[in-house]
Amino acid sequence: MLSFSDSYVKLIREGFEQIMADDTFGPDEYERLTDIEFPDRETLHTYLRYMYDYLFNDAPEQPMPPGY
């Protein structure tokens, strides 16, 4: 994210926050956007929280989705 403009990073951050707060967003919606399957909502939201921490809170390593 370091090579992108501040405004782009802000949009990505806000998108993550919106998805994580949306109780209706689940594995089916994520798969339609990314072609990556998750077995359930809990696994997806855990992954998204870890990815958010990696991108915006200096977590030490990038999380991988199940099966990768």
Secondary structure, DSSP 8 states (H G I E B T S, - for coil): -TTS-HHHHHHHHHHHHHHHH-TT--HHHHHHHHS---SSHHHHHHHHHHHHHHHHS--SS----TT-
